Amino acid sequence: MKKKRYVQIGGILNLLFVIFHLSFWELFDWPQTLASLSLDNWAIMQVLNIHTAYVLGIFAILSLVFPEELLTSRLGRLMGMGIAGFWVLRAVNQAVFWNIFSINAWIIIGVCLIVALLYLGPMFARPRREIRTIPPHLIK
């Protein structure tokens, strides 16, 4: 598979996470469950979630529209490492803030690390060596 395909798969996953984050209000019944928070904490939860969805949307657009640039330019590689870092940090946060002994925590950690590897793998993979074959007309 071409290196850019891994980045594009990462873009699709980031897009799915945008949809997931924008559905938090319904999935987690936020109108009801956040009502017990102070006004500041109620606002912080929702603002941070909206901004997380925005950042994931930017990651998706960059990955789907500019995969070659993410892998080849200095700025693109830095951005790709930043995207991978986001997902590694998310995996670490899962271990720190949720029950590490839960199978669900390990599934989430695994998904986050897979997304990170979709960006880091192509960046650090060795370039393929071109295999040259002898043209048939030169073989005697």
Contacts in CASP RR format, 6 or more apart in sequence:
PFRMAT RR
TARGET T0000
AUTHOR 0000-0000-0000
METHOD contacts of the structure
MODEL  1
MKKKRYVQIGGILNLLFVIFHLSFWELFDWPQTLASLSLDNWAIMQVLNI
HTAYVLGIFAILSLVFPEELLTSRLGRLMGMGIAGFWVLRAVNQAVFWNI
FSINAWIIIGVCLIVALLYLGPMFARPRREIRTIPPHLIK
3 71 0 8 1.000
3 122 0 8 1.000
3 125 0 8 1.000
4 67 0 8 1.000
4 68 0 8 1.000
4 71 0 8 1.000
4 122 0 8 1.000
5 67 0 8 1.000
6 118 0 8 1.000
6 119 0 8 1.000
6 121 0 8 1.000
6 122 0 8 1.000
7 63 0 8 1.000
7 67 0 8 1.000
7 70 0 8 1.000
7 71 0 8 1.000
7 80 0 8 1.000
7 118 0 8 1.000
7 119 0 8 1.000
7 122 0 8 1.000
8 63 0 8 1.000
8 64 0 8 1.000
8 67 0 8 1.000
9 118 0 8 1.000
10 60 0 8 1.000
10 63 0 8 1.000
10 115 0 8 1.000
10 118 0 8 1.000
10 119 0 8 1.000
11 59 0 8 1.000
11 60 0 8 1.000
11 62 0 8 1.000
11 63 0 8 1.000
11 64 0 8 1.000
12 60 0 8 1.000
12 64 0 8 1.000
13 115 0 8 1.000
13 118 0 8 1.000
14 56 0 8 1.000
14 57 0 8 1.000
14 59 0 8 1.000
14 60 0 8 1.000
14 63 0 8 1.000
14 83 0 8 1.000
14 115 0 8 1.000
15 56 0 8 1.000
15 57 0 8 1.000
15 60 0 8 1.000
15 64 0 8 1.000
17 53 0 8 1.000
17 56 0 8 1.000
18 53 0 8 1.000
18 56 0 8 1.000
18 57 0 8 1.000
18 60 0 8 1.000
20 27 0 8 1.000
21 49 0 8 1.000
21 52 0 8 1.000
21 53 0 8 1.000
21 56 0 8 1.000
22 53 0 8 1.000
24 30 0 8 1.000
24 49 0 8 1.000
25 31 0 8 1.000
30 45 0 8 1.000
30 46 0 8 1.000
34 42 0 8 1.000
34 45 0 8 1.000
34 46 0 8 1.000
35 42 0 8 1.000
37 45 0 8 1.000
55 86 0 8 1.000
59 83 0 8 1.000
59 86 0 8 1.000
62 70 0 8 1.000
62 79 0 8 1.000
62 80 0 8 1.000
62 83 0 8 1.000
63 70 0 8 1.000
63 83 0 8 1.000
66 76 0 8 1.000
69 75 0 8 1.000
69 76 0 8 1.000
70 76 0 8 1.000
70 77 0 8 1.000
70 79 0 8 1.000
70 80 0 8 1.000
70 119 0 8 1.000
71 77 0 8 1.000
71 122 0 8 1.000
71 123 0 8 1.000
77 123 0 8 1.000
80 119 0 8 1.000
80 123 0 8 1.000
81 119 0 8 1.000
81 120 0 8 1.000
81 123 0 8 1.000
82 119 0 8 1.000
83 116 0 8 1.000
83 119 0 8 1.000
84 115 0 8 1.000
84 116 0 8 1.000
84 117 0 8 1.000
84 119 0 8 1.000
84 120 0 8 1.000
85 116 0 8 1.000
87 112 0 8 1.000
87 113 0 8 1.000
87 115 0 8 1.000
87 116 0 8 1.000
87 119 0 8 1.000
88 112 0 8 1.000
88 113 0 8 1.000
88 116 0 8 1.000
90 112 0 8 1.000
91 108 0 8 1.000
91 109 0 8 1.000
91 110 0 8 1.000
91 112 0 8 1.000
91 113 0 8 1.000
91 116 0 8 1.000
94 105 0 8 1.000
94 108 0 8 1.000
94 109 0 8 1.000
94 112 0 8 1.000
95 105 0 8 1.000
95 109 0 8 1.000
98 105 0 8 1.000
98 108 0 8 1.000
99 105 0 8 1.000
END
